[in-house]
């Protein structure tokens, strides 16, 4: 009979569990008894098969902060709140996931389309920006002009809450990554060409 | 008793991408002669969207939502939204801040940098609530001249109107009926179907188009099974997902499924407007990717003139 061996020791991050349970909107986190009702109702779990709300809560309860916040699958959740609504224990899954996403964002785990959203917001005040083609259509329909969003106010607030900086850092990180990839590719090409010449 | 005055919150998806949905709402409201309580004011920005944005930074989401609340508060008005996503963002901010004064303090600290302060007086409604509560089913029925008696409509409530029910308090989250009642005011039948409470998948679309397409196909499959003539939505994201998304998903799944679905999608005010006898040409239906003409022809053929 094969015995299952635990090759990896898990170090429980108690601070992480405390951090979340202290928040009033996550106060029922510890009530979770892993029944899986959330996963049963989650459409993202059903179709992506990689995002599992029950497992996320389990990992939180075991304190696996570093692993969770690096997981890009966190962003599969569409915040339909079916999990929160169905949970028999009152675990506030949507809030807990949002908070985990906030922690993930701070280390640069942000999907590209959301970086784009913030960019649009800072440039036009809206996540779906206006366009002249649609404005013409509005005119034809007799609709009033959409008032310009107060972009400067929004920018000041984005600076105040720190999201502007966070996104700028993320963009800079991505640019740096691309630059490194291009550099390495160039170095490889140069090496190959040198080897070709030496052979000839 | 004075009537409530509302600042119309257009959001961004409707005015900047689907203006014909906005038109249908304004048209129906003017038909009901209720446009005097709805005002267009300046100063609103993005709600901001309640799915990805709070994931990046919760405080920014709350602060920008509250900023919008202060814009209406300055004019002593409540807010009415065209989109259920905007409804969730703005209502969540107003409810949370009402119950957590410390949170209100934090948000107001940020808002003070732009000379704003939220005092906690704004109520937030979605247009479906305006039709249900302010106008009422009786008045809606009185204005129906073309009863859609033989039309089967599949109602899609969506997620951001019902859940989290503790905060949004629109209707029973598990067995809602208000949207069905609104549909049935036109004479149409609101049909039951499996997966009625399912999300449209718009929230996952930007991350993985396949997951979103599967969600849409599942809903369409169930709606087709019950023989619905069309579906009705309350949100522009759901609209896009089921209209443009239906076309895209049908192409993606053309080898897996027998029938490419042709289920027209109507934003509720469009359905209401048709029952009021408003000329369909006004609604700019050619913008819909799924052809609405067969539905219009059926309505003309079977609609019962109201006495």
Interface residues (C-beta under 8 A of the other chain):
Chain A: X24 X43 X44 X47 X48 X74 X75 X76 X77 X78 X79 X80 X81 X82 X84 X85 X94 X97 X98 X99 X101 X102 X104 X105 X110 X111 X113 X114 X117 X118 X121 X125 X126 X127 X128 X129 X130 X131 X134 X137 X138 X141 X142 X143 X144 X146 X147 X149 X150 X151 X153 X154 X156 X157 X158 X160 X161 X162 X163 X166 X167
Chain B: X10 X12 X13 X15 X16 X17 X19 X20 X22 X23 X26 X40 X41 X42 X43 X44 X45 X46 X48 X49 X50 X51 X52 X53 X54 X55 X56 X57 X58 X59 X60 X63 X64 X67 X100 X110 X111 X113 X114 X159 X162 X163 X164 X165 X173 X174 X197 X198 X199 X201 X202 X203 X204 X206 X207 X208 X210 X211 X214 X215 X284
